Amino acid sequence: MEQLTIHHLIPRQSTKRKKVKPGPTINICSACHRQIHSFFDNKHLARELNTLEKLRNEPQMQKFLSWIKKQNPSKRVKIHRQG
């Protein structure tokens, strides 16, 4: 698997504005991290998807996770931008 990245469960944008410490983080692969930020804006992430369990149970992410598990872990995966 490629190197893991740090995902802030409550986006840093939200914590910086309120001048509070950054919230909890998780280590995830780059493809998952990019896809999360493609699917959801920071406000939605902060309000609705601020735990690993909530992210995993979100229908769009479930579909993506099912697909990504089948991909070659040594290759960079293109994500699908919402738009």
PDB file of N, CA, C and O in Angstrom:
ATOM      1  N   MET A   1       0.851  -1.183   0.000  1.00  0.00           N
ATOM      2  CA  MET A   1       0.000   0.000   0.000  1.00  0.00           C
ATOM      3  C   MET A   1       0.889   1.235   0.000  1.00  0.00           C
ATOM      4  O   MET A   1       1.954   1.260   0.617  1.00  0.00           O
ATOM      5  N   GLU A   2       0.430   2.240  -0.696  1.00  0.00           N
ATOM      6  CA  GLU A   2       1.181   3.489  -0.721  1.00  0.00           C
ATOM      7  C   GLU A   2       1.212   4.132   0.660  1.00  0.00           C
ATOM      8  O   GLU A   2       0.513   3.706   1.580  1.00  0.00           O
ATOM      9  N   GLN A   3       2.016   5.140   0.780  1.00  0.00           N
ATOM     10  CA  GLN A   3       2.156   5.822   2.059  1.00  0.00           C
ATOM     11  C   GLN A   3       0.816   6.396   2.527  1.00  0.00           C
ATOM     12  O   GLN A   3       0.024   6.887   1.723  1.00  0.00           O
ATOM     13  N   LEU A   4       0.582   6.327   3.819  1.00  0.00           N
ATOM     14  CA  LEU A   4      -0.668   6.843   4.380  1.00  0.00           C
ATOM     15  C   LEU A   4      -0.585   8.345   4.597  1.00  0.00           C
ATOM     16  O   LEU A   4       0.498   8.903   4.776  1.00  0.00           O
ATOM     17  N   THR A   5      -1.735   8.984   4.580  1.00  0.00           N
ATOM     18  CA  THR A   5      -1.829  10.419   4.833  1.00  0.00           C
ATOM     19  C   THR A   5      -2.680  10.644   6.078  1.00  0.00           C
ATOM     20  O   THR A   5      -3.440   9.770   6.494  1.00  0.00           O
ATOM     21  N   ILE A   6      -2.541  11.816   6.657  1.00  0.00           N
ATOM     22  CA  ILE A   6      -3.307  12.165   7.859  1.00  0.00           C
ATOM     23  C   ILE A   6      -4.547  12.947   7.442  1.00  0.00           C
ATOM     24  O   ILE A   6      -4.454  13.977   6.773  1.00  0.00           O
ATOM     25  N   HIS A   7      -5.705  12.443   7.846  1.00  0.00           N
ATOM     26  CA  HIS A   7      -6.977  13.128   7.580  1.00  0.00           C
ATOM     27  C   HIS A   7      -7.517  13.646   8.905  1.00  0.00           C
ATOM     28  O   HIS A   7      -7.679  12.884   9.858  1.00  0.00           O
ATOM     29  N   HIS A   8      -7.794  14.933   8.962  1.00  0.00           N
ATOM     30  CA  HIS A   8      -8.402  15.534  10.154  1.00  0.00           C
ATOM     31  C   HIS A   8      -9.905  15.281  10.090  1.00  0.00           C
ATOM     32  O   HIS A   8     -10.569  15.703   9.143  1.00  0.00           O
ATOM     33  N   LEU A   9     -10.437  14.600  11.090  1.00  0.00           N
ATOM     34  CA  LEU A   9     -11.868  14.282  11.091  1.00  0.00           C
ATOM     35  C   LEU A   9     -12.714  15.550  11.185  1.00  0.00           C
ATOM     36  O   LEU A   9     -13.817  15.599  10.641  1.00  0.00           O
ATOM     37  N   ILE A  10     -12.217  16.556  11.858  1.00  0.00           N
ATOM     38  CA  ILE A  10     -12.840  17.880  11.826  1.00  0.00           C
ATOM     39  C   ILE A  10     -11.836  18.754  11.064  1.00  0.00           C
ATOM     40  O   ILE A  10     -10.745  19.025  11.566  1.00  0.00           O
ATOM     41  N   PRO A  11     -12.201  19.194   9.858  1.00  0.00           N
ATOM     42  CA  PRO A  11     -11.235  19.911   9.017  1.00  0.00           C
ATOM     43  C   PRO A  11     -10.527  21.046   9.758  1.00  0.00           C
ATOM     44  O   PRO A  11     -11.133  21.771  10.547  1.00  0.00           O
ATOM     45  N   ARG A  12      -9.245  21.176   9.484  1.00  0.00           N
ATOM     46  CA  ARG A  12      -8.442  22.211  10.139  1.00  0.00           C
ATOM     47  C   ARG A  12      -9.004  23.600   9.874  1.00  0.00           C
ATOM     48  O   ARG A  12      -8.869  24.495  10.709  1.00  0.00           O
ATOM     49  N   GLN A  13      -9.626  23.784   8.730  1.00  0.00           N
ATOM     50  CA  GLN A  13     -10.249  25.068   8.408  1.00  0.00           C
ATOM     51  C   GLN A  13     -11.237  25.467   9.514  1.00  0.00           C
ATOM     52  O   GLN A  13     -11.308  26.637   9.888  1.00  0.00           O
ATOM     53  N   SER A  14     -11.983  24.515  10.025  1.00  0.00           N
ATOM     54  CA  SER A  14     -12.974  24.784  11.077  1.00  0.00           C
ATOM     55  C   SER A  14     -12.314  25.105  12.410  1.00  0.00           C
ATOM     56  O   SER A  14     -12.761  26.001  13.126  1.00  0.00           O
ATOM     57  N   THR A  15     -11.250  24.378  12.745  1.00  0.00           N
ATOM     58  CA  THR A  15     -10.616  24.592  14.044  1.00  0.00           C
ATOM     59  C   THR A  15      -9.759  25.853  14.062  1.00  0.00           C
ATOM     60  O   THR A  15      -9.657  26.516  15.094  1.00  0.00           O
ATOM     61  N   LYS A  16      -9.143  26.190  12.933  1.00  0.00           N
ATOM     62  CA  LYS A  16      -8.316  27.401  12.874  1.00  0.00           C
ATOM     63  C   LYS A  16      -9.163  28.652  13.084  1.00  0.00           C
ATOM     64  O   LYS A  16      -8.764  29.565  13.807  1.00  0.00           O
ATOM     65  N   ARG A  17     -10.318  28.690  12.459  1.00  0.00           N
ATOM     66  CA  ARG A  17     -11.196  29.865  12.574  1.00  0.00           C
ATOM     67  C   ARG A  17     -11.633  30.099  14.015  1.00  0.00           C
ATOM     68  O   ARG A  17     -11.748  31.238  14.466  1.00  0.00           O
ATOM     69  N   LYS A  18     -11.874  29.000  14.732  1.00  0.00           N
ATOM     70  CA  LYS A  18     -12.327  29.106  16.121  1.00  0.00           C
ATOM     71  C   LYS A  18     -11.155  29.178  17.092  1.00  0.00           C
ATOM     72  O   LYS A  18     -11.346  29.300  18.302  1.00  0.00           O
ATOM     73  N   LYS A  19      -9.942  29.102  16.550  1.00  0.00           N
ATOM     74  CA  LYS A  19      -8.715  29.140  17.344  1.00  0.00           C
ATOM     75  C   LYS A  19      -8.712  28.075  18.439  1.00  0.00           C
ATOM     76  O   LYS A  19      -8.380  28.339  19.595  1.00  0.00           O
ATOM     77  N   VAL A  20      -9.097  26.860  18.032  1.00  0.00           N
ATOM     78  CA  VAL A  20      -9.053  25.716  18.936  1.00  0.00           C
ATOM     79  C   VAL A  20      -8.063  24.691  18.379  1.00  0.00           C
ATOM     80  O   VAL A  20      -7.697  24.739  17.204  1.00  0.00           O
ATOM     81  N   LYS A  21      -7.642  23.780  19.223  1.00  0.00           N
ATOM     82  CA  LYS A  21      -6.702  22.749  18.795  1.00  0.00           C
ATOM     83  C   LYS A  21      -7.345  21.869  17.727  1.00  0.00           C
ATOM     84  O   LYS A  21      -8.554  21.638  17.748  1.00  0.00           O
ATOM     85  N   PRO A  22      -6.525  21.379  16.790  1.00  0.00           N
ATOM     86  CA  PRO A  22      -7.070  20.462  15.778  1.00  0.00           C
ATOM     87  C   PRO A  22      -7.670  19.229  16.441  1.00  0.00           C
ATOM     88  O   PRO A  22      -7.181  18.762  17.469  1.00  0.00           O
ATOM     89  N   GLY A  23      -8.710  18.722  15.852  1.00  0.00           N
ATOM     90  CA  GLY A  23      -9.387  17.551  16.397  1.00  0.00           C
ATOM     91  C   GLY A  23      -8.656  16.266  16.065  1.00  0.00           C
ATOM     92  O   GLY A  23      -7.504  16.296  15.630  1.00  0.00           O
ATOM     93  N   PRO A  24      -9.320  15.136  16.269  1.00  0.00           N
ATOM     94  CA  PRO A  24      -8.698  13.831  16.026  1.00  0.00           C
ATOM     95  C   PRO A  24      -8.393  13.612  14.543  1.00  0.00           C
ATOM     96  O   PRO A  24      -9.020  14.202  13.663  1.00  0.00           O
ATOM     97  N   THR A  25      -7.411  12.747  14.300  1.00  0.00           N
ATOM     98  CA  THR A  25      -7.015  12.419  12.935  1.00  0.00           C
ATOM     99  C   THR A  25      -7.050  10.908  12.736  1.00  0.00           C
ATOM    100  O   THR A  25      -7.072  10.133  13.693  1.00  0.00           O
ATOM    101  N   ILE A  26      -7.054  10.516  11.464  1.00  0.00           N
ATOM    102  CA  ILE A  26      -6.927   9.103  11.101  1.00  0.00           C
ATOM    103  C   ILE A  26      -5.888   8.999   9.996  1.00  0.00           C
ATOM    104  O   ILE A  26      -5.674   9.955   9.250  1.00  0.00           O
ATOM    105  N   ASN A  27      -5.249   7.857   9.889  1.00  0.00           N
ATOM    106  CA  ASN A  27      -4.315   7.593   8.799  1.00  0.00           C
ATOM    107  C   ASN A  27      -5.055   6.817   7.720  1.00  0.00           C
ATOM    108  O   ASN A  27      -5.614   5.750   7.978  1.00  0.00           O
ATOM    109  N   ILE A  28      -5.054   7.364   6.506  1.00  0.00           N
ATOM    110  CA  ILE A  28      -5.737   6.717   5.387  1.00  0.00           C
ATOM    111  C   ILE A  28      -4.869   6.823   4.143  1.00  0.00           C
ATOM    112  O   ILE A  28      -3.947   7.637   4.088  1.00  0.00           O
ATOM    113  N   CYS A  29      -5.161   6.007   3.158  1.00  0.00           N
ATOM    114  CA  CYS A  29      -4.390   6.060   1.914  1.00  0.00           C
ATOM    115  C   CYS A  29      -4.723   7.352   1.167  1.00  0.00           C
ATOM    116  O   CYS A  29      -5.765   7.971   1.380  1.00  0.00           O
ATOM    117  N   SER A  30      -3.825   7.725   0.308  1.00  0.00           N
ATOM    118  CA  SER A  30      -3.963   8.970  -0.443  1.00  0.00           C
ATOM    119  C   SER A  30      -5.238   8.985  -1.294  1.00  0.00           C
ATOM    120  O   SER A  30      -5.932   9.999  -1.364  1.00  0.00           O
ATOM    121  N   ALA A  31      -5.538   7.859  -1.936  1.00  0.00           N
ATOM    122  CA  ALA A  31      -6.733   7.800  -2.796  1.00  0.00           C
ATOM    123  C   ALA A  31      -8.007   8.047  -1.988  1.00  0.00           C
ATOM    124  O   ALA A  31      -8.885   8.792  -2.422  1.00  0.00           O
ATOM    125  N   CYS A  32      -8.106   7.427  -0.821  1.00  0.00           N
ATOM    126  CA  CYS A  32      -9.287   7.629   0.024  1.00  0.00           C
ATOM    127  C   CYS A  32      -9.359   9.080   0.499  1.00  0.00           C
ATOM    128  O   CYS A  32     -10.435   9.678   0.528  1.00  0.00           O
ATOM    129  N   HIS A  33      -8.218   9.634   0.865  1.00  0.00           N
ATOM    130  CA  HIS A  33      -8.184  11.015   1.339  1.00  0.00           C
ATOM    131  C   HIS A  33      -8.645  11.973   0.238  1.00  0.00           C
ATOM    132  O   HIS A  33      -9.461  12.863   0.480  1.00  0.00           O
ATOM    133  N   ARG A  34      -8.118  11.782  -0.961  1.00  0.00           N
ATOM    134  CA  ARG A  34      -8.522  12.643  -2.079  1.00  0.00           C
ATOM    135  C   ARG A  34      -9.997  12.479  -2.403  1.00  0.00           C
ATOM    136  O   ARG A  34     -10.682  13.454  -2.711  1.00  0.00           O
ATOM    137  N   GLN A  35     -10.489  11.240  -2.335  1.00  0.00           N
ATOM    138  CA  GLN A  35     -11.897  10.997  -2.655  1.00  0.00           C
ATOM    139  C   GLN A  35     -12.820  11.617  -1.618  1.00  0.00           C
ATOM    140  O   GLN A  35     -13.862  12.166  -1.977  1.00  0.00           O
ATOM    141  N   ILE A  36     -12.469  11.543  -0.358  1.00  0.00           N
ATOM    142  CA  ILE A  36     -13.278  12.166   0.694  1.00  0.00           C
ATOM    143  C   ILE A  36     -13.456  13.655   0.402  1.00  0.00           C
ATOM    144  O   ILE A  36     -14.569  14.178   0.454  1.00  0.00           O
ATOM    145  N   HIS A  37     -12.349  14.329   0.094  1.00  0.00           N
ATOM    146  CA  HIS A  37     -12.424  15.773  -0.142  1.00  0.00           C
ATOM    147  C   HIS A  37     -13.069  16.112  -1.484  1.00  0.00           C
ATOM    148  O   HIS A  37     -13.503  17.244  -1.699  1.00  0.00           O
ATOM    149  N   SER A  38     -13.131  15.149  -2.370  1.00  0.00           N
ATOM    150  CA  SER A  38     -13.851  15.346  -3.619  1.00  0.00           C
ATOM    151  C   SER A  38     -15.365  15.219  -3.409  1.00  0.00           C
ATOM    152  O   SER A  38     -16.145  15.991  -3.966  1.00  0.00           O
ATOM    153  N   PHE A  39     -15.762  14.244  -2.606  1.00  0.00           N
ATOM    154  CA  PHE A  39     -17.183  14.010  -2.343  1.00  0.00           C
ATOM    155  C   PHE A  39     -17.820  15.084  -1.461  1.00  0.00           C
ATOM    156  O   PHE A  39     -18.959  15.485  -1.700  1.00  0.00           O
ATOM    157  N   PHE A  40     -17.098  15.549  -0.451  1.00  0.00           N
ATOM    158  CA  PHE A  40     -17.724  16.344   0.605  1.00  0.00           C
ATOM    159  C   PHE A  40     -16.964  17.640   0.861  1.00  0.00           C
ATOM    160  O   PHE A  40     -15.734  17.665   0.816  1.00  0.00           O
ATOM    161  N   ASP A  41     -17.702  18.715   1.128  1.00  0.00           N
ATOM    162  CA  ASP A  41     -17.037  19.971   1.502  1.00  0.00           C
ATOM    163  C   ASP A  41     -16.707  19.937   3.001  1.00  0.00           C
ATOM    164  O   ASP A  41     -17.220  19.103   3.746  1.00  0.00           O
ATOM    165  N   ASN A  42     -15.852  20.852   3.412  1.00  0.00           N
ATOM    166  CA  ASN A  42     -15.370  20.854   4.797  1.00  0.00           C
ATOM    167  C   ASN A  42     -16.482  21.060   5.820  1.00  0.00           C
ATOM    168  O   ASN A  42     -16.419  20.499   6.914  1.00  0.00           O
ATOM    169  N   LYS A  43     -17.488  21.844   5.491  1.00  0.00           N
ATOM    170  CA  LYS A  43     -18.596  22.056   6.431  1.00  0.00           C
ATOM    171  C   LYS A  43     -19.343  20.753   6.686  1.00  0.00           C
ATOM    172  O   LYS A  43     -19.680  20.439   7.828  1.00  0.00           O
ATOM    173  N   HIS A  44     -19.602  19.996   5.625  1.00  0.00           N
ATOM    174  CA  HIS A  44     -20.303  18.718   5.764  1.00  0.00           C
ATOM    175  C   HIS A  44     -19.439  17.722   6.545  1.00  0.00           C
ATOM    176  O   HIS A  44     -19.947  16.986   7.392  1.00  0.00           O
ATOM    177  N   LEU A  45     -18.151  17.702   6.263  1.00  0.00           N
ATOM    178  CA  LEU A  45     -17.246  16.811   6.994  1.00  0.00           C
ATOM    179  C   LEU A  45     -17.253  17.136   8.484  1.00  0.00           C
ATOM    180  O   LEU A  45     -17.318  16.234   9.319  1.00  0.00           O
ATOM    181  N   ALA A  46     -17.187  18.422   8.818  1.00  0.00           N
ATOM    182  CA  ALA A  46     -17.146  18.837  10.228  1.00  0.00           C
ATOM    183  C   ALA A  46     -18.447  18.508  10.953  1.00  0.00           C
ATOM    184  O   ALA A  46     -18.424  18.069  12.103  1.00  0.00           O
ATOM    185  N   ARG A  47     -19.589  18.720  10.281  1.00  0.00           N
ATOM    186  CA  ARG A  47     -20.899  18.520  10.922  1.00  0.00           C
ATOM    187  C   ARG A  47     -21.349  17.065  10.937  1.00  0.00           C
ATOM    188  O   ARG A  47     -21.823  16.566  11.958  1.00  0.00           O
ATOM    189  N   GLU A  48     -21.199  16.383   9.795  1.00  0.00           N
ATOM    190  CA  GLU A  48     -21.848  15.082   9.616  1.00  0.00           C
ATOM    191  C   GLU A  48     -20.913  13.880   9.585  1.00  0.00           C
ATOM    192  O   GLU A  48     -21.307  12.785   9.986  1.00  0.00           O
ATOM    193  N   LEU A  49     -19.689  14.065   9.119  1.00  0.00           N
ATOM    194  CA  LEU A  49     -18.800  12.916   8.905  1.00  0.00           C
ATOM    195  C   LEU A  49     -17.503  13.079   9.700  1.00  0.00           C
ATOM    196  O   LEU A  49     -16.405  12.984   9.152  1.00  0.00           O
ATOM    197  N   ASN A  50     -17.654  13.323  10.989  1.00  0.00           N
ATOM    198  CA  ASN A  50     -16.502  13.658  11.827  1.00  0.00           C
ATOM    199  C   ASN A  50     -15.963  12.496  12.658  1.00  0.00           C
ATOM    200  O   ASN A  50     -15.239  12.704  13.631  1.00  0.00           O
ATOM    201  N   THR A  51     -16.322  11.270  12.266  1.00  0.00           N
ATOM    202  CA  THR A  51     -15.728  10.076  12.892  1.00  0.00           C
ATOM    203  C   THR A  51     -15.423   9.071  11.780  1.00  0.00           C
ATOM    204  O   THR A  51     -15.996   9.135  10.692  1.00  0.00           O
ATOM    205  N   LEU A  52     -14.522   8.156  12.070  1.00  0.00           N
ATOM    206  CA  LEU A  52     -14.194   7.122  11.096  1.00  0.00           C
ATOM    207  C   LEU A  52     -15.422   6.272  10.778  1.00  0.00           C
ATOM    208  O   LEU A  52     -15.655   5.917   9.623  1.00  0.00           O
ATOM    209  N   GLU A  53     -16.197   5.952  11.795  1.00  0.00           N
ATOM    210  CA  GLU A  53     -17.396   5.139  11.594  1.00  0.00           C
ATOM    211  C   GLU A  53     -18.395   5.829  10.658  1.00  0.00           C
ATOM    212  O   GLU A  53     -18.950   5.195   9.762  1.00  0.00           O
ATOM    213  N   LYS A  54     -18.618   7.122  10.871  1.00  0.00           N
ATOM    214  CA  LYS A  54     -19.551   7.857  10.010  1.00  0.00           C
ATOM    215  C   LYS A  54     -19.052   7.905   8.571  1.00  0.00           C
ATOM    216  O   LYS A  54     -19.846   7.773   7.640  1.00  0.00           O
ATOM    217  N   LEU A  55     -17.742   8.093   8.376  1.00  0.00           N
ATOM    218  CA  LEU A  55     -17.182   8.091   7.021  1.00  0.00           C
ATOM    219  C   LEU A  55     -17.372   6.734   6.362  1.00  0.00           C
ATOM    220  O   LEU A  55     -17.802   6.656   5.211  1.00  0.00           O
ATOM    221  N   ARG A  56     -17.054   5.665   7.085  1.00  0.00           N
ATOM    222  CA  ARG A  56     -17.183   4.306   6.524  1.00  0.00           C
ATOM    223  C   ARG A  56     -18.621   3.957   6.181  1.00  0.00           C
ATOM    224  O   ARG A  56     -18.863   3.216   5.228  1.00  0.00           O
ATOM    225  N   ASN A  57     -19.577   4.476   6.935  1.00  0.00           N
ATOM    226  CA  ASN A  57     -20.983   4.139   6.725  1.00  0.00           C
ATOM    227  C   ASN A  57     -21.674   5.031   5.706  1.00  0.00           C
ATOM    228  O   ASN A  57     -22.826   4.777   5.352  1.00  0.00           O
ATOM    229  N   GLU A  58     -21.008   6.054   5.234  1.00  0.00           N
ATOM    230  CA  GLU A  58     -21.592   6.958   4.248  1.00  0.00           C
ATOM    231  C   GLU A  58     -21.690   6.198   2.920  1.00  0.00           C
ATOM    232  O   GLU A  58     -20.692   5.628   2.477  1.00  0.00           O
ATOM    233  N   PRO A  59     -22.870   6.171   2.268  1.00  0.00           N
ATOM    234  CA  PRO A  59     -23.060   5.347   1.061  1.00  0.00           C
ATOM    235  C   PRO A  59     -22.049   5.596  -0.064  1.00  0.00           C
ATOM    236  O   PRO A  59     -21.574   4.636  -0.671  1.00  0.00           O
ATOM    237  N   GLN A  60     -21.713   6.829  -0.353  1.00  0.00           N
ATOM    238  CA  GLN A  60     -20.744   7.100  -1.418  1.00  0.00           C
ATOM    239  C   GLN A  60     -19.374   6.504  -1.066  1.00  0.00           C
ATOM    240  O   GLN A  60     -18.694   5.948  -1.929  1.00  0.00           O
ATOM    241  N   MET A  61     -18.984   6.621   0.186  1.00  0.00           N
ATOM    242  CA  MET A  61     -17.694   6.081   0.608  1.00  0.00           C
ATOM    243  C   MET A  61     -17.717   4.557   0.620  1.00  0.00           C
ATOM    244  O   MET A  61     -16.714   3.928   0.281  1.00  0.00           O
ATOM    245  N   GLN A  62     -18.833   3.952   1.001  1.00  0.00           N
ATOM    246  CA  GLN A  62     -18.930   2.490   0.985  1.00  0.00           C
ATOM    247  C   GLN A  62     -18.697   1.966  -0.429  1.00  0.00           C
ATOM    248  O   GLN A  62     -17.970   0.993  -0.630  1.00  0.00           O
ATOM    249  N   LYS A  63     -19.318   2.617  -1.397  1.00  0.00           N
ATOM    250  CA  LYS A  63     -19.158   2.211  -2.792  1.00  0.00           C
ATOM    251  C   LYS A  63     -17.700   2.377  -3.224  1.00  0.00           C
ATOM    252  O   LYS A  63     -17.136   1.492  -3.867  1.00  0.00           O
ATOM    253  N   PHE A  64     -17.088   3.521  -2.866  1.00  0.00           N
ATOM    254  CA  PHE A  64     -15.694   3.764  -3.227  1.00  0.00           C
ATOM    255  C   PHE A  64     -14.778   2.748  -2.548  1.00  0.00           C
ATOM    256  O   PHE A  64     -13.879   2.209  -3.193  1.00  0.00           O
ATOM    257  N   LEU A  65     -14.987   2.478  -1.267  1.00  0.00           N
ATOM    258  CA  LEU A  65     -14.136   1.529  -0.533  1.00  0.00           C
ATOM    259  C   LEU A  65     -14.236   0.124  -1.123  1.00  0.00           C
ATOM    260  O   LEU A  65     -13.235  -0.590  -1.187  1.00  0.00           O
ATOM    261  N   SER A  66     -15.419  -0.275  -1.551  1.00  0.00           N
ATOM    262  CA  SER A  66     -15.584  -1.586  -2.190  1.00  0.00           C
ATOM    263  C   SER A  66     -14.771  -1.659  -3.474  1.00  0.00           C
ATOM    264  O   SER A  66     -14.173  -2.690  -3.780  1.00  0.00           O
ATOM    265  N   TRP A  67     -14.751  -0.565  -4.222  1.00  0.00           N
ATOM    266  CA  TRP A  67     -14.006  -0.513  -5.476  1.00  0.00           C
ATOM    267  C   TRP A  67     -12.498  -0.450  -5.230  1.00  0.00           C
ATOM    268  O   TRP A  67     -11.736  -1.174  -5.870  1.00  0.00           O
ATOM    269  N   ILE A  68     -12.066   0.409  -4.309  1.00  0.00           N
ATOM    270  CA  ILE A  68     -10.631   0.636  -4.094  1.00  0.00           C
ATOM    271  C   ILE A  68      -9.941  -0.619  -3.576  1.00  0.00           C
ATOM    272  O   ILE A  68      -8.761  -0.830  -3.858  1.00  0.00           O
ATOM    273  N   LYS A  69     -10.641  -1.446  -2.833  1.00  0.00           N
ATOM    274  CA  LYS A  69     -10.057  -2.687  -2.307  1.00  0.00           C
ATOM    275  C   LYS A  69      -9.599  -3.617  -3.426  1.00  0.00           C
ATOM    276  O   LYS A  69      -8.706  -4.439  -3.223  1.00  0.00           O
ATOM    277  N   LYS A  70     -10.204  -3.492  -4.597  1.00  0.00           N
ATOM    278  CA  LYS A  70      -9.894  -4.365  -5.735  1.00  0.00           C
ATOM    279  C   LYS A  70      -8.751  -3.830  -6.587  1.00  0.00           C
ATOM    280  O   LYS A  70      -8.304  -4.511  -7.510  1.00  0.00           O
ATOM    281  N   GLN A  71      -8.269  -2.620  -6.296  1.00  0.00           N
ATOM    282  CA  GLN A  71      -7.245  -1.992  -7.118  1.00  0.00           C
ATOM    283  C   GLN A  71      -5.835  -2.409  -6.686  1.00  0.00           C
ATOM    284  O   GLN A  71      -5.614  -2.832  -5.551  1.00  0.00           O
ATOM    285  N   ASN A  72      -4.908  -2.281  -7.605  1.00  0.00           N
ATOM    286  CA  ASN A  72      -3.501  -2.578  -7.333  1.00  0.00           C
ATOM    287  C   ASN A  72      -2.960  -1.525  -6.369  1.00  0.00           C
ATOM    288  O   ASN A  72      -2.930  -0.345  -6.716  1.00  0.00           O
ATOM    289  N   PRO A  73      -2.532  -1.921  -5.164  1.00  0.00           N
ATOM    290  CA  PRO A  73      -2.093  -0.942  -4.169  1.00  0.00           C
ATOM    291  C   PRO A  73      -0.794  -0.212  -4.528  1.00  0.00           C
ATOM    292  O   PRO A  73      -0.471   0.808  -3.918  1.00  0.00           O
ATOM    293  N   SER A  74      -0.053  -0.722  -5.507  1.00  0.00           N
ATOM    294  CA  SER A  74       1.205  -0.062  -5.863  1.00  0.00           C
ATOM    295  C   SER A  74       1.028   1.010  -6.934  1.00  0.00           C
ATOM    296  O   SER A  74       1.985   1.708  -7.270  1.00  0.00           O
ATOM    297  N   LYS A  75      -0.172   1.148  -7.470  1.00  0.00           N
ATOM    298  CA  LYS A  75      -0.427   2.152  -8.503  1.00  0.00           C
ATOM    299  C   LYS A  75      -1.274   3.292  -7.949  1.00  0.00           C
ATOM    300  O   LYS A  75      -2.152   3.086  -7.110  1.00  0.00           O
ATOM    301  N   ARG A  76      -0.992   4.498  -8.438  1.00  0.00           N
ATOM    302  CA  ARG A  76      -1.792   5.665  -8.041  1.00  0.00           C
ATOM    303  C   ARG A  76      -3.147   5.581  -8.732  1.00  0.00           C
ATOM    304  O   ARG A  76      -3.228   5.387  -9.944  1.00  0.00           O
ATOM    305  N   VAL A  77      -4.190   5.728  -7.958  1.00  0.00           N
ATOM    306  CA  VAL A  77      -5.557   5.597  -8.456  1.00  0.00           C
ATOM    307  C   VAL A  77      -6.128   6.980  -8.750  1.00  0.00           C
ATOM    308  O   VAL A  77      -5.979   7.913  -7.960  1.00  0.00           O
ATOM    309  N   LYS A  78      -6.784   7.091  -9.904  1.00  0.00           N
ATOM    310  CA  LYS A  78      -7.471   8.350 -10.215  1.00  0.00           C
ATOM    311  C   LYS A  78      -8.782   8.382  -9.445  1.00  0.00           C
ATOM    312  O   LYS A  78      -9.507   7.390  -9.378  1.00  0.00           O
ATOM    313  N   ILE A  79      -9.065   9.516  -8.879  1.00  0.00           N
ATOM    314  CA  ILE A  79     -10.346   9.652  -8.184  1.00  0.00           C
ATOM    315  C   ILE A  79     -11.321  10.353  -9.113  1.00  0.00           C
ATOM    316  O   ILE A  79     -10.921  10.978 -10.095  1.00  0.00           O
ATOM    317  N   HIS A  80     -12.581  10.245  -8.800  1.00  0.00           N
ATOM    318  CA  HIS A  80     -13.619  10.855  -9.625  1.00  0.00           C
ATOM    319  C   HIS A  80     -14.118  12.113  -8.925  1.00  0.00           C
ATOM    320  O   HIS A  80     -14.735  12.050  -7.862  1.00  0.00           O
ATOM    321  N   ARG A  81     -13.845  13.229  -9.532  1.00  0.00           N
ATOM    322  CA  ARG A  81     -14.240  14.523  -8.964  1.00  0.00           C
ATOM    323  C   ARG A  81     -15.743  14.725  -9.151  1.00  0.00           C
ATOM    324  O   ARG A  81     -16.316  14.397 -10.190  1.00  0.00           O
ATOM    325  N   GLN A  82     -16.345  15.267  -8.122  1.00  0.00           N
ATOM    326  CA  GLN A  82     -17.755  15.631  -8.214  1.00  0.00           C
ATOM    327  C   GLN A  82     -17.806  17.011  -8.854  1.00  0.00           C
ATOM    328  O   GLN A  82     -16.915  17.830  -8.630  1.00  0.00           O
ATOM    329  N   GLY A  83     -18.808  17.270  -9.625  1.00  0.00           N
ATOM    330  CA  GLY A  83     -18.815  18.585 -10.235  1.00  0.00           C
ATOM    331  C   GLY A  83     -19.972  18.882 -11.042  1.00  0.00           C
ATOM    332  O   GLY A  83     -20.070  19.974 -11.602  1.00  0.00           O
TER     333      GLY A  83
END
